[in-house]
Every structure is written in structure tokens, then in C-alpha cells.
Amino acid sequence: MTADAPKLAPSPEIWLQPALHPVYTRLLCAELRGRGFSEAQIIEGTRLDWKTLHTDNRFLSFEQMRRLILHALALTDCPWLGIDVGSRTQVSAHGALGQAAAASSNLAQTIALLQRYMPLRQRMASLQLIPGEGASIAVNEYLMSDDVREYLLGHLVASMLRLLETVTGLDLKAEIRIEWPFAAPAWAGQYQRVAAHNEFGHAQLRVHLTPALLNSPSLAADPEAARVAHRDCEHQLQRQLAGGNLTQRIQQRLVNCKDGYPALEALAAEEHVSARTLIRRLHEEGSTYQQLLDDVREELACWLLQQTSLPIDAIAERLGYGDTSNFSRTFRRWMNMTPREFREGR
């Protein structure tokens, strides 16, 4: 990976917002298990819980995924790990989007589906189809860090091409050209597994397709199944645009707070329900207000301690603790160390 310092998100509200479906962390965990690492080794030092990773479908923040990727890269000493994981990603991992793609009529329709519905699986980048002689798929990055950029882009491209090859039944390696937005690494030969023609040092990631490829028919084309899957994708997208379920809306509300956290009663009023109803609905979704608040505070506390030079008393105040000693006790409960020890990397 690059030796440069990572480019961090401009604020913790962005860095900690939901960014990635947990299925992609499960794929990484499965890869590591296949390489002989235990569950304890895989999550050591990541502040992630194995059971939660594999049972909770709430999106992970970019920072949570970043910690796991960095740990995985250190464990494996394999800088092209993203290509390995992406190349083994099954169509089913993409949920309703994968189902819609499999039933689409041709490759062009599949790409259009990816362009519209990729936010159902991740919110770090989007695809843009650029017409011309053939077509180019451009990747617009929204949330990225240099220290995990190669992994994430390698996984994105490898899994996308695996999807397109599965849909069409074609070996696309010789039919595409990829422009990578980073310098050629020492292991550039590994990229031949994705495409025969790779160029490095470009301003943007682009995958160039030959004209004939766009009309390649899908092996499992099924108009009725495609209609049902497309409707499911659209329903999920509209729900996401509306803020998701109650747990997701409250989580996002808490992440965006800068001047203190609202009481449960205030959140209930915003949702136009009683406090008792809010508690019941959160329970039905497997969460509580206090759990969501603690999770947001813990992540934000760690981010501020690691990425800023704010005094600990200012961080405590930012998190809504009027008493620094109370914050320190709570932080020790979270991390088994004091805020100062955590900042100093003990």
C-alpha cells in the first residue's frame, strides 16, 4: 500500500456514517479463515465483534471497515488482498442487486442496474457509464483513505467483473482495459488476473469495454424475474433515501450531532411517536437507544483521540459528558484503558 499518510475524511460525521453492507466484511473474514487465521486473530485490535459482524445487517462505517482491512493486510502481508476477495465474490453477495443483474437482458442493462443501485451495498463510490466508442465505467470516489484505497478499488473492480462474467458467461479479461488511479505497485502483475490490459497513474478509475460487449446477452435473462428484482431494488433504494428503518435513522441522527445528543423523548417527538412506542420499535429491530448512543460515542471518542489533538476534557464535552472523570470511566469500560493510554497507543 502507499506509504503516504492516509487522507482522512473532513469530519467524523462523514468518517463514521454508515458506508458499507457487512456482507463485504464477512467475505474478507471468510478469506482470512481460508488462510488459516482464527476468529480471534481476525478481529484482534479492530474493536469489532465477530457475532455482530455476521448477524447484524446494519451498514458499517468507513472507519470500522478500514480498521478491519488494515488488520487483514498486516496479517496476510498480501497487498493485492482486495483482488483476491473480490474475485471470489459470488453474485448472491450483492443481494437484490445481484438478483436483478442475473435476470437482466444484457450487459448494458446490468451496468445500468449497478449504476443506480450500488448505494444499496456501499456508499463510498458510484459508477458512471460514459458513452463513446464502446463504453467506459468511471468510478467516482466519495469516501476513501489512501491506506485502504488499493484494497477497496481492487475489491470493487474484481467483484464487479466477476458479476459481469457470471451474467454473460464470458471471460472479459482480454476484452477490457482498466485505468487505475495510483502508481504501478511492485505487484502489478497480480492485476493481470483482473484484466489483460492495465494502466496505472490515472486521475480516475475507469474500466473500458469494447463496443460489442454491451450487447452481450445474459445467460439467465428472465424479464419477469428482472421486473420483480428491479422493483425490490427500487423499494430498498427509496427506503434508504428516506433514512432507512428506525434504528438506521436514529443512528444517523446521533452520528450527525455536534451540539449534544437529543434525549429519547426528543427523538420520539421527531418520529411522531411516544417514547414508549419508540422503545418498543427499536426493541423489535434488535436495538435500544442507549446501545445506539454508546456505539456512536465510542466510535467518535476513538476517532477524536486518534485523529485530532483535542484535549481530553474537550472530547468529553463534545460527547456530552460534563465531567471528564465520568467520560474516562466510561471509556475504560469500553476499551479497558484510559483515553490517554488509547491516544498514546498503549
Secondary structure, DSSP 4 states (H G I P E B T S, - for coil): ---SPP---SSHHHHTSEEE-THHHHHHHHHHHHTT--HHHHHTTTT--HHHHHH--SPEEHHHHHHHHHHHHHHH--TTHHHHHHHT--GGGGHHHHHHHHHSSBHHHHHHHHHHHGGGTBSSEEEEEEESSSEEEEEEESS--HHHHHHHHHHHHHHHHHHHHHHH----GGGEEEEESSPPPTTGGGGGGT-SEEEES-SSEEEEE-GGGGGPBPTT--HHHHHHHHHHHHHHHHHHHTT-SHHHHHHHHHHT-SS-PPPHHHHHHHTTS-HHHHHHHHHHTT--HHHHHHHHHHHHHHHHHHH----HHHHHHHTT-S-HHHHHHHHHHHHSS-HHHHHTT-
